[in-house]
Amino acid sequence: MSAPEMDFLTLTKGRTQFRIVDQDMTVAPIGGVQTTLTPATKLLSRIERFGITQSDITWSDEQETIVLRKAKKPGQTQPEVQEYKDTDETHHLRAQMQAINAYLAEADITCDHPTVNPQDRYIRRIFNNSSFEQGGRLYGGFWQRMTSEERAEHIRINQDAVLECDYGQMSLLLLYAEAGGQEDIPEGDLYDLSAYGVPVDCRAGIKKTVQAIINSPTLPTRLPKGARKHIPSKISLKDILEAVQKKHPRIYPLMTSNIGMQLFRKESDILVDVLGVLREQGVVALPIHDAVLVADEDKDTTLEVMRQVFRGKTGITPQVTLE
């Protein structure tokens, strides 16, 4: 297609940059530029002749929906994809995603943002560290690359304005489920550490720090990126860790056990089940990790389904919020 005699596509080859990582002259990739394809003269002329627009372009339904990635190597921006043999589990996971994608493909979803293709609706589940027990979050779809403000302004489902229904404090609730369920869960905001010397207005920084703890192989030695602007300099990482341990003594050992990717698997299973139940009830929902975007008229149904599915999976009644 890119050969001079064809002239349908222009191919610009990518390149990878490397750096030496040890005394044995081992190298690791540190970035680069992806190979790109752009339309050339013949393809552009045919696009114009047949009146093809962005809305005519979408993902093939033959694309793989279940992706397994290897562990990320030092210097890699994105881990390599790993081949795997299909099992009963992968067949089941794939069937779930195919049903979701088929439903979204036929749904009345519009977006008037000038840089967005509303036909870009294809969702995949990506698992991590060469294990189907880790990760599994849902990726893809034009809405996942938009801000909350852009979604609210530009997206319509069934010609209705959209709202985001979000599981609040999901990681901490999943940890309590791992530790035995509803018993001893503190009332109110689980990120409120004011009783232990960290002001309420530090919440955004506390949440970033807790997520970093859950998703780190070892305890962090400094605040994660973006957290310090929400936390006064007089409050150290040690202060926050001690406050979290006092607030959540039952789950703190789990929180610091590098369990993050296993929690993502549980979280994504819950979201897939939510999408399945909503589909059975005729509700179009666009997934955003631990939240879904739905038409305003479907918000009450969605909130109740999200509570029921989470409670059925964990025994815990979650807080689900509207944004």
C-alpha positions as CSV (number, residue, x, y, z in Angstrom):
1,M,0.0,0.0,0.0
2,S,2.9,2.4,0.6
3,A,5.0,1.2,-2.4
4,P,5.6,4.1,-4.9
5,E,3.5,2.3,-7.6
6,M,0.6,2.0,-5.2
7,D,0.7,5.4,-3.5
8,F,-2.2,4.7,-1.1
9,L,-0.3,5.2,2.1
10,T,2.8,7.1,3.3
11,L,4.9,5.0,5.8
12,T,7.1,6.8,8.3
13,K,9.2,4.3,10.2
14,G,9.6,4.7,13.9
15,R,12.7,4.4,15.9
16,T,13.6,3.4,19.5
17,Q,16.1,5.0,21.7
18,F,18.2,3.0,24.2
19,R,20.4,3.6,27.2
20,I,23.0,1.5,28.9
21,V,21.7,0.2,32.3
22,D,24.6,-1.7,33.8
23,Q,28.4,-2.5,33.6
24,D,27.7,-5.4,31.3
25,M,26.5,-2.9,28.6
26,T,22.9,-4.1,28.8
27,V,20.6,-1.7,27.0
28,A,17.0,-0.8,27.7
29,P,14.6,1.2,25.6
30,I,13.9,4.7,26.9
31,G,11.5,6.0,24.3
32,G,11.3,6.8,20.7
33,V,8.8,7.4,17.9
34,Q,6.1,5.0,16.7
35,T,5.8,4.0,13.0
36,T,3.0,6.0,11.5
37,L,0.8,5.6,8.4
38,T,-0.8,8.6,6.7
39,P,-3.1,8.7,3.6
40,A,-1.3,9.4,0.3
41,T,-2.6,10.8,-3.0
42,K,-4.7,7.8,-4.2
43,L,-6.4,7.2,-0.9
44,L,-7.2,10.9,-0.4
45,S,-8.7,11.1,-3.8
46,R,-11.0,8.1,-3.2
47,I,-12.0,9.4,0.3
48,E,-13.1,12.6,-1.5
49,R,-14.8,10.8,-4.4
50,F,-16.9,8.5,-2.2
51,G,-17.6,11.1,0.5
52,I,-16.1,9.1,3.3
53,T,-16.2,10.9,6.7
54,Q,-14.7,10.1,10.1
55,S,-18.1,8.6,11.2
56,D,-17.6,5.9,8.6
57,I,-14.4,4.7,10.3
58,T,-14.4,2.3,13.2
59,W,-12.6,-0.7,14.7
60,S,-12.9,-4.1,13.1
61,D,-14.8,-6.5,15.3
62,E,-12.1,-9.0,14.7
63,Q,-9.6,-7.1,16.9
64,E,-8.4,-8.9,20.0
65,T,-10.3,-7.8,23.0
66,I,-8.3,-9.7,25.7
67,V,-4.7,-8.5,25.8
68,L,-2.0,-9.9,28.1
69,R,1.1,-7.8,28.8
70,K,4.5,-8.8,30.2
71,A,5.9,-7.0,33.3
72,K,7.4,-3.6,32.4
73,K,11.2,-3.6,32.1
74,P,13.4,-0.7,33.3
75,G,13.1,2.2,30.9
76,Q,10.0,0.9,29.1
77,T,7.1,3.3,28.7
78,Q,4.8,0.4,27.8
79,P,5.3,-3.3,28.4
80,E,5.4,-5.8,25.6
81,V,2.3,-7.8,24.6
82,Q,2.5,-11.5,25.5
83,E,1.1,-14.4,23.5
84,Y,-1.1,-16.8,25.4
85,K,-3.1,-20.0,24.9
86,D,-6.8,-19.7,25.1
87,T,-8.6,-21.4,28.0
88,D,-12.2,-21.6,29.2
89,E,-11.5,-18.3,31.2
90,T,-10.1,-16.4,28.2
91,H,-13.0,-17.6,26.0
92,H,-15.4,-16.3,28.7
93,L,-13.6,-13.0,29.0
94,R,-13.6,-12.5,25.3
95,A,-17.3,-13.3,24.9
96,Q,-18.1,-10.7,27.6
97,M,-16.1,-8.0,25.7
98,Q,-17.6,-9.0,22.3
99,A,-21.1,-8.6,23.8
100,I,-20.2,-5.1,25.2
101,N,-18.6,-4.0,21.9
102,A,-21.5,-5.2,19.8
103,Y,-24.0,-3.3,22.1
104,L,-22.0,-0.1,22.0
105,A,-21.6,-0.3,18.2
106,E,-25.4,-0.2,17.7
107,A,-26.1,2.4,20.5
108,D,-27.2,6.0,19.9
109,I,-24.0,7.7,21.0
110,T,-23.1,11.1,19.6
111,C,-20.2,13.5,20.3
112,D,-19.9,17.0,18.7
113,H,-16.3,17.6,19.9
114,P,-14.4,18.6,16.7
115,T,-11.4,16.3,17.3
116,V,-13.4,13.2,18.3
117,N,-14.7,10.2,16.3
118,P,-17.8,9.0,18.0
119,Q,-17.5,5.7,16.2
120,D,-14.4,4.9,18.1
121,R,-16.1,2.7,20.7
122,Y,-14.0,-0.5,20.7
123,I,-13.1,-1.7,24.3
124,R,-10.4,-4.1,25.3
125,R,-9.3,-5.6,28.6
126,I,-5.6,-5.4,29.3
127,F,-4.1,-7.8,31.9
128,N,-0.6,-7.2,33.4
129,N,2.6,-8.9,34.5
130,S,1.9,-12.1,32.4
131,S,-1.1,-13.0,34.6
132,F,-4.8,-12.9,34.1
133,E,-5.1,-12.4,37.9
134,Q,-3.6,-8.9,37.6
135,G,-5.1,-5.9,35.9
136,G,-7.9,-6.4,33.4
137,R,-9.1,-2.8,33.3
138,L,-11.1,-1.7,30.3
139,Y,-9.4,0.6,27.7
140,G,-10.5,2.2,24.5
141,G,-13.4,4.3,23.4
142,F,-13.2,8.0,22.5
143,W,-14.7,9.1,25.9
144,Q,-11.8,7.7,27.9
145,R,-9.5,10.3,26.3
146,M,-11.7,13.2,27.1
147,T,-11.9,15.2,30.3
148,S,-15.0,15.1,32.6
149,E,-15.9,18.6,31.4
150,E,-15.6,17.6,27.8
151,R,-17.7,14.5,28.2
152,A,-20.5,16.5,29.9
153,E,-20.5,19.2,27.3
154,H,-20.1,17.1,24.1
155,I,-21.4,13.6,24.6
156,R,-25.1,12.5,24.3
157,I,-26.6,9.1,24.7
158,N,-30.0,8.6,23.2
159,Q,-29.9,12.4,22.6
160,D,-29.8,12.9,26.4
161,A,-27.1,14.6,28.4
162,V,-24.7,12.3,30.2
163,L,-23.6,11.9,33.9
164,E,-20.7,10.0,35.4
165,C,-21.6,7.4,38.0
166,D,-18.5,6.7,40.1
167,Y,-17.6,4.1,42.7
168,G,-16.2,6.1,45.6
169,Q,-13.2,4.8,47.6
170,M,-13.3,1.6,45.6
171,S,-9.7,0.4,46.3
172,L,-10.1,0.8,50.1
173,L,-13.5,-1.0,50.0
174,L,-12.0,-3.9,48.0
175,L,-9.2,-4.1,50.6
176,Y,-11.8,-4.4,53.4
177,A,-13.6,-7.1,51.4
178,E,-10.3,-9.0,51.1
179,A,-9.8,-8.6,54.9
180,G,-13.2,-10.0,55.7
181,G,-16.0,-7.7,54.7
182,Q,-18.2,-5.0,56.2
183,E,-17.0,-5.2,59.8
184,D,-15.0,-2.3,61.2
185,I,-15.1,-0.1,58.1
186,P,-14.9,3.5,59.5
187,E,-17.9,5.6,58.9
188,G,-17.8,8.6,56.5
189,D,-14.9,9.4,54.2
190,L,-12.2,6.8,54.3
191,Y,-9.6,9.3,53.1
192,D,-10.4,11.7,56.0
193,L,-7.4,11.6,58.3
194,S,-8.2,14.7,60.3
195,A,-8.6,12.7,63.5
196,Y,-4.9,11.8,63.1
197,G,-3.4,15.2,62.4
198,V,-3.8,15.5,58.6
199,P,-6.3,18.2,57.7
200,V,-9.4,17.4,55.6
201,D,-8.2,19.8,52.8
202,C,-5.3,17.4,52.1
203,R,-7.7,14.8,50.8
204,A,-6.6,14.9,47.2
205,G,-3.0,14.4,48.2
206,I,-3.9,11.7,50.7
207,K,-5.8,9.8,48.0
208,K,-2.8,10.0,45.6
209,T,-0.5,8.8,48.4
210,V,-2.8,5.8,49.3
211,Q,-3.1,4.8,45.7
212,A,0.7,4.9,45.4
213,I,1.1,2.7,48.5
214,I,-1.4,0.1,47.2
215,N,0.3,0.0,43.7
216,S,4.0,0.0,44.9
217,P,6.1,-3.2,45.4
218,T,7.6,-1.5,48.5
219,L,6.6,1.4,50.7
220,P,7.2,4.7,48.9
221,T,10.0,6.8,50.3
222,R,8.5,10.1,49.1
223,L,5.2,11.6,48.2
224,P,3.9,10.6,44.7
225,K,3.9,13.1,41.9
226,G,1.2,15.7,42.3
227,A,0.5,15.0,46.0
228,R,2.7,17.6,47.6
229,K,0.7,20.6,46.2
230,H,-2.3,19.3,48.3
231,I,-0.3,18.7,51.5
232,P,1.5,21.3,53.6
233,S,5.3,21.0,53.8
234,K,5.1,20.4,57.6
235,I,3.3,17.1,57.0
236,S,5.6,14.4,55.9
237,L,5.0,11.1,54.1
238,K,5.7,9.4,57.5
239,D,2.9,11.4,59.1
240,I,0.5,10.3,56.4
241,L,1.5,6.6,56.6
242,E,1.1,6.6,60.4
243,A,-2.3,8.3,60.1
244,V,-3.5,5.8,57.4
245,Q,-2.3,2.9,59.6
246,K,-4.3,4.2,62.6
247,K,-7.4,4.9,60.5
248,H,-7.3,1.5,58.7
249,P,-5.4,-1.0,61.0
250,R,-7.2,-4.0,59.6
251,I,-6.3,-3.4,55.9
252,Y,-2.9,-1.6,56.3
253,P,-0.9,-4.9,56.0
254,L,-2.8,-5.6,52.7
255,M,-2.4,-2.1,51.5
256,T,1.4,-2.4,51.7
257,S,1.6,-5.9,50.1
258,N,1.8,-4.8,46.4
259,I,-1.8,-5.9,45.9
260,G,-2.7,-3.2,43.4
261,M,-2.9,-5.2,40.3
262,Q,-5.1,-7.9,41.9
263,L,-7.4,-5.2,43.0
264,F,-7.6,-3.9,39.5
265,R,-8.7,-7.4,38.4
266,K,-11.5,-7.4,41.0
267,E,-12.5,-3.8,40.1
268,S,-12.7,-4.6,36.4
269,D,-14.7,-7.7,37.0
270,I,-17.2,-5.6,38.8
271,L,-17.4,-3.1,36.0
272,V,-17.9,-5.8,33.4
273,D,-20.7,-7.2,35.4
274,V,-22.3,-3.8,35.8
275,L,-22.1,-3.3,32.0
276,G,-23.7,-6.7,31.5
277,V,-26.6,-6.0,33.9
278,L,-27.2,-2.5,32.4
279,R,-27.2,-4.0,28.9
280,E,-29.9,-6.5,29.9
281,Q,-32.0,-3.5,31.1
282,G,-31.5,-1.6,27.9
283,V,-29.1,1.0,29.4
284,V,-26.1,2.2,27.4
285,A,-23.1,2.7,29.6
286,L,-19.6,3.8,28.7
287,P,-16.9,2.5,31.1
288,I,-14.2,4.6,32.6
289,H,-12.2,2.2,34.9
290,D,-14.2,2.5,38.1
291,A,-17.1,4.6,36.7
292,V,-19.6,4.6,33.9
293,L,-21.1,7.3,31.7
294,V,-24.8,7.1,31.2
295,A,-27.7,9.2,30.0
296,D,-29.3,11.4,32.6
297,E,-32.6,9.5,32.4
298,D,-30.7,6.2,33.3
299,K,-28.8,7.5,36.4
300,D,-31.1,6.0,39.1
301,T,-31.1,2.6,37.4
302,T,-27.3,2.7,37.1
303,L,-26.7,3.7,40.7
304,E,-28.8,0.9,41.9
305,V,-27.2,-1.7,39.6
306,M,-23.7,-0.5,40.7
307,R,-24.6,-0.9,44.3
308,Q,-26.1,-4.4,43.8
309,V,-23.2,-5.8,41.8
310,F,-20.6,-4.5,44.2
311,R,-22.6,-5.8,47.2
312,G,-23.0,-9.2,45.4
313,K,-19.2,-9.5,44.8
314,T,-17.9,-8.2,48.1
315,G,-20.7,-8.2,50.7
316,I,-20.1,-4.5,51.1
317,T,-22.5,-1.7,50.2
318,P,-20.5,1.0,48.4
319,Q,-20.9,4.7,48.0
320,V,-21.7,5.5,44.4
321,T,-21.6,9.2,43.4
322,L,-22.8,11.3,40.5
323,E,-20.5,13.7,38.8
